[in-house]
Amino acid sequence: MSAAERTVLAAYLLCLFGCSSGHESGPTEIADHVFINGGVYTLNPAEPWAQAVAIVEKRVHMVGGNAEVEKLIGPQTVVIDLKNRMLMPSFGDSHIHLLYGGDSISRCDLNYVEESAEIRRILLQCAETLNVSEGDWLIATDWARAAFPEGSPPPEFLNHLFPNLPVVVKSSDVHSIWVNQVVLDIVGIDENSEDPENGKIERHPITGKPTGLLHERAIQLVEFAEPSSSREERLRYILKATKRALEFGITSAIEPGLNLEQAELFKELDQLGELNMRVLAALTPLGLTLGSFDENVYLTLSKRPDLETPNFKPNSVKVFVDGVIDNGTAPLLAPYLQNSIVPLNTFYSVEELTDFFIAFDKTGISIHVHAIGDLGIRKTLDAFAAMRKTNGRSDRRHVMTHLQLVDKKDLERFAELHIIASFSTLWAYPESYNLTIYPRLIGFERVNRFYPIASIMESGARIVIGSDWPITDMNPFPAIEVAITRKDPYSNQGPAHNPSQRIDLASVLKAYTLNVAYAMGLENELGSIEVGKLADLAVLDRNLFQIPVSQISDTQIQLTMFNGDVVFER
């Protein structure tokens, strides 16, 4: 147990025997809800633990001991006995695709399986259970590259399974799709087709014929031909995703990569009173499509005031700087090891990025950057440095997300430039990609430097955690465990990945709550349990500070409160 955790636990144990601060706002009132008999982890450094909390009109009214809070109980008060369970601020997710995720789990989900025979079985089962017939397309999601040698499925796999049905299989990282010959014929991709800008069509090394693998902007060649979902279906996708988020205690999120049409869906749901989450949208004219935009981005951003609702704030812009290491679309400072991989350039030059960043920053909008490889990260930091030199220090909440491979020279620049570092911590253990796919591409030395969370945090930068769902599980608890152990949270066996980058539990919870609130510009309203803040809370079935770390991933949410209302109860 770290020193920080020992301090927090000591405060908790003292408070368990009678917190008496009884902090409250204004005159005594009757509470709408009270929580008693708990371990209340407040994220307030002045009072990290309490025993009870009272809620009045959507906000925290009192934090203290049972005796003080019970004075606010009236005939209509809902009393929740925590029975020593843990109450904490609800989670925020700094990078989650609610619309795409809801779509993904509504289709044929391959669920990241890593056996080709199992992929075959699921695809055939989906074609039957979804009643796919002539004129329909079979669209599957969450295909894991590790199911095939070198991450590349053979063309005949889909062609033999489905010789007449259009089939699109989307990779779990969303930066590639795998299609059969029927789809290639529909969209007119053949050996004479040129790669689109910032995209790649995989070809057979001898014949030059397309294999069915398409990367980055080449995905658009198929997306334009795919049958589109109706507006009603897309609204249901978001509701399905938010329902799942509430089950995991997540009530606030940054949704990166919405175009105007997609943003309108969130606006509509909030106006109907059905959103039940606080969402900061990072807009882009590209929507979920990857690659670079042009000056038309300013037209998209000019529509922001028309989209804003109480719980939906389109106050950010999404920028893709590179792709992913998995398919060679993230350029690196040193070459890939496989000669067959000719990486794309970063999607923008430093000069182009700088011009965009200066303009975005001046308009008061935050910038949300996808940056995976060390070259893209270096260029992005250079552009932010040039922006700071021109615009000076501002209070914009600029975020760089993923940060898979960061050069040692750039680790301290996040703090220096006041850039928030967003990590998907569930990726940071020795899973199949880190053990097989990446070492073949770039070597173990670079793989063993992945996700330098501790180094960036210890330099003084603010870190946040985002699941990147549906790329990986949105459940916070396995991700929390990995951040602490850098080990497999499911088997609790095997080695640690880059163990020098472990962080302690208190730091992880802050990254998942108060820091996400800060990234959304809501730190005065959310992220800690303090008098006057909104009552966005979560009840856990166990106290994370009192159990072995290996049990954190098994934790379940018992109750989620949003705006003072219970929106999920197990």
N, C-alpha and C positions, 0 to 999 in steps of 0.2 A: 504493500500500500504506500502511495506517495505521500509526501509531506502535506500537499494540498488536500488530499483525501482524508488524512488523519485529522486535519483541522476541521474539515467539514463534518466528519463523523463525530468528533468530540462535541461540536456545537449542537449537533442533532441529539446526542445522548443527554446533554444537559437540558435541552428544551423539552425532551420527552417527559421529564419529571416536573414540568410546570412552567411553560412560557408565560410571562406575565406582562409583556410589553403592551399588548392590547392596542396597537396603533390603529386608529380609525380616522375617518374624515367626517368633520361636521358633527352635529348633534346625534344622539342615539336614535337609530331607526330600526324598524323591523326588517330583518333580512329576507330576501327571496330564497336563498339557499345558504346553508351552512355545512361545512365539512368539519367533523370533529374526530378526535382520537387517532390522529394520523402522524406520519412523518412527512411534514410539508417542506419540501425542498424549494426554497423561494427564488434562488438565483440572485438574491439581493445580498451583496457582500456584508452589509451592515447587520443583517439578521438572516443568516443562511437557512436556518431551520425554525419551524414553528409547529404547533400542534393542531391548530384550527384556523379556519378562514370563513369569513362571512361575505356574501355577495348581495349587493343592493343595486338594482337597476343596471344590470349588465357589467358592473364594475366591482373590483375588490374594495370592500368597505372596512374590513378589519382583518389583521393578521396577528395571531397571538396564541393564547392558551384556551383550553376548553371553557374555563370559568368566565372569561371575558366575552367570548363569542356567544356562549349560550344565553347571555342576557338579551341578545338580539332575536331570539327565537320567538315567533308569534304563531297564531293559529294556522296561518297559511304558509309558514316557512317549510321548505323541503329540507329535512335533516338527513345528511349522508354520513353514516358512521363508517369511517375509513378502516376501522379495526386494525390499526397499525400499518396499513398499506401506505404506499408512497403517493403523495399528491405533488405535482410539479406543473410548471407552465407547459402548455401543449407544444408540440414540435412544430418547427418551421422547416421546410425543405427548400434549399437554395437553388435547386435545379431539377425540375420534374415536368414531364410532358403529360399533362392531364388529358388533353384532347386526344393525342396520338395513343396514349396508353389505354384509354377507354375504347378506342377503335381496335387496338391490338388484341385486348382480351375478349373482344366480341367476335373475333375471327378465328382462324385455325391457328392455335398457339402451339408451337413446337417446344415451348417451355425449356429452352436452352439444353435439350438433350444432346449428348455427345456420342451417340451410337448411330451409325448410318441406318442400321436395320430398324431402329426405333423411329427414326425420321420417316422411313418408308411406311411403317405401320400407321403412324399418326396422319400422314398425308392421305393415305387411302381411306382411313376411317373418317377424316374430315370431309372428303369428297362425298362419302355416303351419308353421314349424319347431317351435313349442311344441304344435302339434296342438290348438289351442283349438277346442272343439266346443260344442254346445248345452249350456247349464247352467254353462259355465266363464266366467270373467272374464279379460280381457286386462289385465294390470297392467304398466305401463311406468314407468321411472324416469329421472331425470337429464334432464328436458326443460329446455332453456335458453330463457328468455324472449326472448332477443335474436333468436330465429328468426322472430318476428312483430313487426309495427309496434306500438309502444307496449307491447310485451311481452304483448299480449292476442291469443290465437288466435281466429279467427272460429268461432262455434258450428257452422257447417255443415261445418267441416273433419272433425271426428270423426263427425258424424252421417251424412255422405255415405259415408265409408269403412266405417263399421260401423253400419248401420241397425238391426241386431237383436242385436248382441253387446255386453254391458256392458264398457265400456272406461274405465280410470282411468289417467291420465298424471300422475305426480308431478313437481313442479318440482325443479330441481337444488338449490334452497335449502330444500326440504321444508316451506316455509311456505304452499304453495298446491297444489291439485290441479286437474286439467282433466278433465272427464268428458263423456260424450256423453248424449244425451237418454234413452237406455235406462236409464242409471244414475239420472238425475234422477227418472224415473218410478218406478224400484224403491224409492227412498228417500222419495219423496213431496215433492220440492222443486219448487215452482211459483211463480207470481207472487204468491201469497198468503202464502208462507212468510216468516217473520220471521228476521232475522239473529240467530244465537245470541250470547250474551254473549262478548265477545272474539273474535268471528268475523265474516266478511263473505261474503255471497252476491252475486257480481257479476250485474248486471241490464242488459238492453238499455236505453239511455237513453230510448227512445220507448215501447216496448211494456211495459217492466218485467219481461219474461220472463227467467228465469235464463239466463245464457250458458254455463254449465258450468264457470265458474271459481269455486272456493271457497277461502277464505283462513282461516288460523289455526283457531279452534275449529269453524268450519263444516266442516272436513275430517272431524270426528268423525261427522257425519251420514251420510257414506259409509263410513267405516271400520267402523262397527258392522255394516254389511251385507256387507262384503267376505268372501269365503271365507278362513278363517284357516289358517295353516300348522300342521302337526303339531309336537309337541315334538321328534320326531326330526329333522324338517326344520330347525327353529330351532337345534338343536345343531350341525347340519352347517353352517348359515350362519356361526356363530361360528368354527368350525374353519376354514372357507374364508377368513374374514377374517384370522384370526391367522396362517394360513399365508402370506398375502400380506404381512402386517406383518413377519414374520420375513425375508422376501425383501428388504425394505427396511431391515433392521437395527434394527427397532423391537421392543423387548422389554418396554416398560412404557407404560402408557397410562391416561388418565382417560376413562372411558366415562360420558358425561353423559345422564341421563334414563332410568333403568331402574326399572320397577315391581318388585314382589316376585316375580312369576312369571318375569319376564325375568332377574332377578338369580339365581334358583334355577338357571338354565341354566349360568351361569358357575361357580357353586358345584359343580354336578355334574361339569362338565368337569375342574375342578381336582382334585376327589376321585378322578377316574379317571386323573389324571396326564397329561391331554391339553391343558391350557390353554397351557403354554409361554410365558406372558406374566405380568407383574405388572399387575393391573388395579385401579384405584381407581374404584369406582362412585359416581356421584352419583345418589342415589335420588329418586324422586318417585312418588306414586300415579298420576300421569298417564302414566307410561311415556314413549313417544315423542310422545304427543299434546301439542299446544301449548296454552298458556293458563295460567290461574291455578288453584291448588288452594285448599283450605280447611283447617280445623283437622284434618281426617283425615290430613294429612301426618304428624302425630305418631305415629299408629298404624303407618304404614309404617316410620318411622324406629325405632320400638321393636323391630322384628324384626331389626335389624342384627346382633346377636350370633349369631343362628341361621344367618346367611348366610356368615359369615367363614370363609375357608380360608387356607392359607399364601400363596397368590398372588392371592387375591380379597378386597379390603377394601371393604366398603360404608360407608365413613366420610365420605361427603359427601352433600349434598342439592342437587338441581338446581332453580333458580328461573328461570322466564322472566319478564322484566320487560316486554319488548315483542316485536314481530314482526320484520319486515324493511322496509327502505326500498323494495325492489323493488315491493311491492304496496300501499304506503301504510299498513302495519300497525305501523310504528315511528313514534310521534309525535315531532315535532321542536320545538326551541325557536322556530324560525321556520317559517311555513307552507310546504307544498308549492307548487310553481309551477302545477300543473295543478288547476284548479278542480274537476275531477271527482273528485279524491281527497279524501275526508274521513277522515283517519286515526283509527284507534282510539285510545282512551286507553291509557296504560300499564296493564298488567294488574293492578297494585296501586297504591294511593296510598302516599305516603311513610310515613304512619302505619302502614298494614298491613305494609309491608316492614320497618319498624323493629321491630314486635312480633315478626315471624317471626325476624328476624336476631338479636335479643336472646335469644330462646328457643333457637335453633339453636346459637349461640355458647356459651351456658351449658352445653349438653349435651356440648360437646367435639367437635361435628361441624363440618366445613368446609363453606363455602357456595360453590356454583358457579353464577354468575349469567350468563345470556344477556342482553346489553345491546348494542343496535346503534345506536340513535339518540341524539342529544345530550340529549334530554329524559329518556329512560330512564336514561341513564348518570348524569345529574345527580341524579335521584331516588334511584338506587341508592347513589351516593356519600353523599348526604344521610342515607340510612338507615344506612349503615355508620358515618357520623360519630356519629349518635345512639346506635348500638350501642356504639361505643367509649366514649362519654361515660357510658353506664350500666354497662357491663361492665368497662371498663378495657382495657388492652392485653393480648392473649392470644397464644398461639402457634398459633392456628388458621390453616390455610393457605387463606384465602378468595381466590377467583379470580373475576375478571370477564373474560368472553370475548367476542370479536369486536371490540368497540370501534371500529366503523367511522367514526363521526362524533363526535368528542369536542370539546366547547367548550374554547376556550383557557383559560378560567378554571378548568377542571377537570383540566388536565394534571398539575399537581403534587400533586393530592390522593391519587393512588394511593400515592405514597411516604409522604405524611403519615399516611395511614390504614392503612398496611401491607397493601395489597391487591395481589395478584399480577395483572398484566395479561397476558392471553392473546391472541395474534394468530394469524390464519391468513395468513401472509405471502405465500402464493401469490396472494392476492387483490389485492396491492398493486402491480400494474403496469397499464399502459394497455390492458386487455383490453376486449372489446366492451361489457360493462356499464358500465365506467368512462368509455367514450367515447360511448356512445349512450343507454342506459337511464337512468342516474342524472342526467346533465346535464339531460334533459328534465323530470325530476321535481323536482330541487332546485337546478339551476344549477351552473356550473363552479366558482364560488368555494368552495362547500361540498365538491364532489367533490374538489377539489384539496387539501383538508385531511384526506382519508381516511387512516386507519391511522397515527396519529402515534407510531410505535414509538420513534424516537430521542428525541423530546421527553420521553416518559414514562420511558424508561430513564435519560436524563441527569438527570432530577429525583431519581433515587435509587431508583426502584421496580424491583422484580424483574420481568422479562418472561419469558414462556414461549411456545412455539410449538406450535400444534395444527393439524392438517390439516383438521379437520371432515369427514373422509372419511365417506360417499361424496359429500358436497357438492362437494369438490374432491379431487384426487389425493393419496394418502397419501405418495407418494414424497418424502422430505425434500429431495432435492438441487435440484430446481427451486425449491422454497420458500426454500432457503438462498440461492440465486443472486438471487432477487428481493429478499430482505431486504437484500442488499448493493448491488444496482444499481437497484432499482425499475423494471426494464425487462423486456420480454418475454423469458423464458428460453428460448423455443423458437426464435424467429427471430433473437434477439440484435440486433434492429433497432428503430428507432423511438425516441420520446422516453421519458424517465423520468417516473414518476408521483410527484409530491410528493417530489422528490429530496432535500430537506432532511432527510427521515426515514430516509435510508440508515443502516445500522449495519455495523460491520466483521465479518469472518469469525469472529474469536475470540469476539465477543459473540453471534453467531448460534449457534455451536456450544454455547456455555454455556447459551443459552436452550433448546436442544433436548436437553440432557442433564442437567447438574447442577441447573439451575433447575426442570426438570420433576420430578426426583427430590425436590427441596425441596417442590414443590407437593403431592407425594404423601406427604410426611412420611418420605421414605426417603433423605435426603441423606447419612446416615451409612452407608448400605449401597450406594448406586448413584450413577451420574452422573459418576464420575471413576475413573481407574485408580490405585488406592492400595492399599497393603498392608492386608489385612483386609477389604476391600470384596468384595462378590459379583462373580463373573466374568461380567458381562453385557457382552459386547464385540462389536465389529463390525470386519471387515477391508474396507477400501475398495480399489478397483482403482487408485487414484491418490492422491497426497498433495494435499489441497485447498489447502495453502499454497504449493505449487510450480507451480501451473498458472494460466493466465489465468482470471479469474472467469467468463468466458463458457463455460468448459468444465465448470464445477461441475455443471450440470444433467445432464451426460452420465455422471456418476459412477455406478458400480454397486457393490453390495455383493457381496463375494466369499465372505464367511463370517459367520455370526451365531452367537454363543455366548450361551446362557442358563443361568444356574446352573452354569457350568463345563462344560456339554455343548454340543457343536456341534449346532444345531437347523436350520441351513440352510447349504448349501455349493453354490456355483455350479459 
